[in-house]
Amino acid sequence: MENELISTAQLEELIDAKKVKDIRQIFESVPTIDIAEACDDIEDVKKLVFIFKCVKSEYTAELFTELNPDVKEELIRILSDDQLADILEQQFTDDLVDDIEDMPANLVTRILRNVPKERRSTINRLLNYKENTAGSIMTTELLSLLDTLTADEAISKIRKIGKEKETIYTLFIIDNKRNLVGTLDLDDLIFAKGDEKLADLMNRDFVTVNVNTDQEEVANMVKRYDLNAIAVVNNENRLVGLCTIDDIVDVIEEEATEDVAALAHVTPLEDSYLDTPAWRMAMKCVPWIVVLLILGTFTTMVLDKLQGQQVFLMMPILIAFVPTLMDTGGNAGGQTIALMIRGLATKEFTPKDFFRVILKEALSALMVSSVILVFSFIWFTIEQYTGIVQNVGINGSIDGVAPTIWNGKCWDPEIAGEFAKSVIKVSATVSITLFAASFIAKIVAVLLPLGVAALKKDPAIVAQPLLTTIVDVLALISYLGIATLAFQVL
Amino acid sequence: MENELISTAQLEELIDAKKVKDIRQIFESVPTIDIAEACDDIEDVKKLVFIFKCVKSEYTAELFTELNPDVKEELIRILSDDQLADILEQQFTDDLVDDIEDMPANLVTRILRNVPKERRSTINRLLNYKENTAGSIMTTELLSLLDTLTADEAISKIRKIGKEKETIYTLFIIDNKRNLVGTLDLDDLIFAKGDEKLADLMNRDFVTVNVNTDQEEVANMVKRYDLNAIAVVNNENRLVGLCTIDDIVDVIEEEATEDVAALAHVTPLEDSYLDTPAWRMAMKCVPWIVVLLILGTFTTMVLDKLQGQQVFLMMPILIAFVPTLMDTGGNAGGQTIALMIRGLATKEFTPKDFFRVILKEALSALMVSSVILVFSFIWFTIEQYTGIVQNVGINGSIDGVAPTIWNGKCWDPEIAGEFAKSVIKVSATVSITLFAASFIAKIVAVLLPLGVAALKKDPAIVAQPLLTTIVDVLALISYLGIATLAFQVL
């Protein structure tokens, strides 16, 4: 009843004591995925063979599917041909293909040797579809019914052949030329009168995807049309497979994790987190860090030139605001690019909505930047009056004499006035630059992913690394211009 | 049939010409969501009333569900009580509750007035569940069957009452005390012999969630156990509702978008992107930017102190590397925190796996930082020899005479030697600091979200903003220490 889990130790004990009955009982009362996780941690995989001997193959086939890839490979090595064939027979072809894709060649051979010839050719065909397409995630075990059948005939056919199919909740209706003409939800069939023809019951407003459609697009279709399963057709528009909602759930999560990873400059992990060794994790991080380090050279270059400029030598306090400038620009751009990348990924808009999106973002950027302008002006002024950062005037002209709130210096009106002027100039310079930097950052963050998406590249991967560098460099150059203006003209 | 879409203009034309038959035909051949999107863009909502008059209410109810919230509200205002009651009767209670939650009070009253009393109390109960819990996303229209029924009896009962239920693909089996004792997939019922008892057919290893369980946890359960629907029980363990996989798909996507948003420092949008006005988008961005700006004060403070230090005055080139330092630290930490936040969200690990995760990340951090150390040392040396950044020696001692690859200066062995020494010192200082900064960043990025998650707060929201500031400050302080050491001791 309640989620009563099974521990690895308990399971091992039962196996060691050869308690066949108890082991069978566990499969009745504990969800298979929980048993599989207990199995994964058993050190000696040979012990698992006992389970495969004493439990019914309909249970062990499911167990096998849920096991960790390493344990699975080890098992394929040590199971007998008969045991293996039994398990493979009960597996859905799409699960099997997923397994095979990551296995060493000798194990793949062993698997293919133990499945019937016809299935072997299906597996080989599925293996040939490009990764992340509908073809690569679809299953071929679907139920198609002739549109001339009655509801009762259909139900008895389902009872006869439905058990080996991936799903019977969505039925695919074909005409006598084997063209897909409709889909039928099982519940509509159940509620139908026995003598109604499928042709009258089926939905004619169904949607399909091509085998080469990207899995993200497939997920968006299933979600949009609220489907349990979607038909996959080949280039000749023949029904070749279906994708079910549980595969789609995995796709949605995978794509989301990919978006998060790309935004954080890391290649997504292929295995689960805990199964990924540290060195492989490092490998996912290093290339990005190095690329960003190289891109960062531009920023170093600009800053190196910048700090030699007259205005920054005169007012070293301006250099102290460089991190704030870069962080705020980066944050402002990062917000927008995240919205853009998720929006494009979940098809909230497409590059076709270009002008609407630009206009909306430009307006929003203007508002955000204006708030930043006002707030940062006030905040930077406070920072200087409290002495958090020290404004010592041009070339240190008021160093040590300027009145801040805490230093108890006499508020000589002339010095106080000069200090106030200096503070306002610095605050204005930095906050105006922040305004420009965040506005530019947000606009670049819209144009970059939209442009990349229009070129049919992945915006998450291509657009994101460029953003920081472009924004940093533009922000620093604006800073020089605005500072020069402020301290020479004003 | 291929996805033949309907445009707003086409639809409006049919309504204006009062082509009842054609409009009905559209509902047969075009998916409702596509019709709904065409309806959303019709300027005069009154025109839509014609559709609700002439099309069967089973279609219009679905259409109503899919409409944009604004259009929906407008319709509720102008439809007659009878029309409204018709539509509401066909709506699932969970959809209705979702709508009501965002509506002005007078429309809520209008809706509640047009549903039967019993349903009104269900709606009120559902409205009281806390947001983002199982209770708030569940539906109460579930099919429960007594365990003493036979398969045939069950099927005929389903045929009679199943049509009003949210799903019949997962059936909930209760005993005569109304306790939930099992679940049964519809396909198992279809494949069963007619006289088999449900008690013998049902799965006893089912899982349930409490009404107060967080929706993210519900999604993880449904995914983990590969379910079509999961039972929701109250604190007395009575069955009160169910969550179906299509609600779960929305939850998964919502949570993923929330993670992306949090990593990018923006509050997630509530409506779809294109429906969110620019000012509201700005409101989602501003608070975070301001908080980060305030947090950035620490960095400004530290850098302000730093640049007055002897070593940085002597070697201004070191200041040019500050952005690289901060960016690389931020990137290294960002990678790790993203993996942590996604891992925690998708339950790949929990705070209980603390030590395993720390160890793995520490190892990975060591490897990544070592690569950064070696690579950046080489890269910074190249930068200086090519003159991308100018190493002018201590206090400009070799300014203008130092030999770089492009400047054609004579390679006087003494000056070349001094230049080489200066270059190596700078490269070593910066790359050792980078090593420290990225290692520290990655460790902080593990400890922070794990700590926050252990305190049951959302790591995406709490941990992320703190990371940048902590890492920036630590990196700058390390920089001062290492630079002082390098240029005074070496």
Interface residues (C-beta under 8 A of the other chain):
Chain A: M1 E2 N3 E28 S29 V30 P31 I33 I155 I158 R159 G162 K163 T167 I168 Y169 L186 D187 I190 F191 R204 D205 F206 V207 T208 V222 K223 R224 Y225 D226 N228 I245 D246 I248 V249 D250 I252 E253 A256 T257 D259 V260 A261 L263 A264 H265 V266 L269 S272 Y273 L274 P277 A278 W279 M281 A282 K284 C285 V286 W288 I289 V290 L292 L293 I294 G296 T297 T299 T300 M301 L303 D304 Q307 G308 P316 I317 I319 A320 F321 V322 P323 T324 M326 D327 T328 N331 A332 G334 Q335 T336 I337 A338 L339 I341 R342 G343 T346 E348 F349 D353 R356 V357 K360 E361 L363 S364 M367 V368 V371 I372 F375 S376 W379 E383 I388 V389 Q390 S438 T468 D472
Chain B: M1 E2 N3 E28 S29 V30 P31 I33 I155 I158 R159 G162 K163 T167 I168 Y169 V181 L186 D187 I190 F191 R204 D205 F206 V207 T208 V222 K223 R224 Y225 D226 N228 I245 D246 I248 V249 D250 I252 E253 A256 T257 D259 V260 A261 L263 A264 H265 V266 L269 S272 Y273 L274 T276 P277 A278 W279 M281 A282 K284 C285 V286 W288 I289 V290 L292 L293 I294 G296 T297 T299 T300 M301 L303 D304 Q307 G308 P316 I317 I319 A320 F321 V322 P323 T324 M326 D327 T328 N331 A332 G334 Q335 T336 I337 A338 L339 I341 R342 G343 T346 E348 F349 D353 R356 V357 L359 K360 E361 L363 S364 A365 M367 V368 V371 I372 F375 S376 W379 E383 I388 V389 Q390 S438 T468 D472
